[in-house]
């Protein structure tokens, strides 16, 4: 029973926090007089009341977060919080169905950036701000944010951190004061976001667009204030700024913290994951630009390089902006971009997918197995730098990648069964599972997800949630042994 009360108490606090976010949009709507004031007022009142009803009655009950509670709380927070976040959308747009509103808020909170909205340019300023706030606040994880404030209430946060980042994280690897670490990372996150806002304003955006697109870029959320996304601006300087900050957002924020603390770029050089990520993505930009140029998609190499770089970086980092309809490019290029979205982003970043560190571990393990075939009696350990990677971590990574691919296969077949064509189904699941946003064909960058049936929308919602919590935190709930503990 204490487990249930603990979950209710913590989730109530998270819900109250989101009512505060709604209040900022209510204030924006009031100042801008954009017609959505009532929707945000009612939404924030309902949300804070529901949060208080969960939080206050359970405040004095002893609380202890175990690993089991942590996994349950992660799943509940990511799946139920979007329900409250739909309130302003459904109150302002009464014709909007719940499944579509839920898709939009899940897309924001999982930083996927897929949308069912058309006519985004005409949406009230506060509605657009709400969509982008959801991306930004979720950028480093709702649970990581909770870890920074829960210790104030005497609730440990270590288990929540592990549940949010399973696979390669061990308890002994985490700093002893996780709350302070979370706060430091949030300060870095907020500071780089502020730098992005200023850079975008200097590049030519107005302040509102700069804030919204900075929120999307740093969370790798991909939402835009325009139907044509970043292509609306047709600005090389804006594209360059967003490219740089998307690359930064896809690097481990702990590395950024060390860089700022030491005032040295050497941590970037020492970070093998960041080096591999940048080499793969930047090398792919040149390769795909050459393919587009040779195919005659663009008249010269530099035009091809400009468009290939921005659109490849935004998909590879799992952000999801666009400036071109890459659905019309030679099929190799968009498929390569979707492949990169599976593996590129670093652990500890705001990206999704397998993460580069798991990719490195799997490649090293494959190389080690080949070495053992040649030298069957040799004793050799896997290392990343000077650190020996234990067999436990290798087994965890192998299990994660199996679940990753089998989940994608099952979800693709479910969309195929619903009547969707293969390219649309495959790209939609890859884009949603990796939290990358646009896919191809029916869900390409020139369209959106509005044409999907309710069943197809539900499948994509599940893919977004499963990918955002790194699979284990949801799949483990279906294991009978989990409930016997």
HELIX and SHEET records of a PDB file:
HELIX    1   1 UNK A    2  UNK A   32  1                                  31    
HELIX    2   2 UNK A   37  UNK A   55  1                                  19    
HELIX    3   3 UNK A   67  UNK A   92  1                                  26    
HELIX    4   4 UNK A   98  UNK A  109  1                                  12    
HELIX    5   5 UNK A  120  UNK A  122  5                                   3    
HELIX    6   6 UNK A  125  UNK A  138  1                                  14    
HELIX    7   7 UNK A  142  UNK A  150  1                                   9    
HELIX    8   8 UNK A  151  UNK A  153  5                                   3    
HELIX    9   9 UNK A  158  UNK A  164  1                                   7    
HELIX   10  10 UNK A  171  UNK A  173  5                                   3    
HELIX   11  11 UNK A  178  UNK A  203  1                                  26    
HELIX   12  12 UNK A  207  UNK A  219  1                                  13    
HELIX   13  13 UNK A  229  UNK A  232  5                                   4    
HELIX   14  14 UNK A  236  UNK A  249  1                                  14    
HELIX   15  15 UNK A  253  UNK A  262  1                                  10    
HELIX   16  16 UNK A  266  UNK A  270  1                                   5    
HELIX   17  17 UNK A  272  UNK A  294  1                                  23    
HELIX   18  18 UNK A  301  UNK A  316  1                                  16    
HELIX   19  19 UNK A  326  UNK A  328  5                                   3    
HELIX   20  20 UNK A  331  UNK A  343  1                                  13    
HELIX   21  21 UNK A  356  UNK A  374  1                                  19    
HELIX   22  22 UNK A  391  UNK A  417  1                                  27    
HELIX   23  23 UNK A  422  UNK A  433  1                                  12    
HELIX   24  24 UNK A  441  UNK A  443  5                                   3    
HELIX   25  25 UNK A  454  UNK A  468  1                                  15    
HELIX   26  26 UNK A  472  UNK A  475  1                                   4    
HELIX   27  27 UNK A  476  UNK A  478  5                                   3    
HELIX   28  28 UNK A  480  UNK A  484  1                                   5    
SHEET    1   A 2 UNK A 383  UNK A 384  0                                        
SHEET    2   A 2 UNK A 387  UNK A 388 -1                                        
END                                                                             
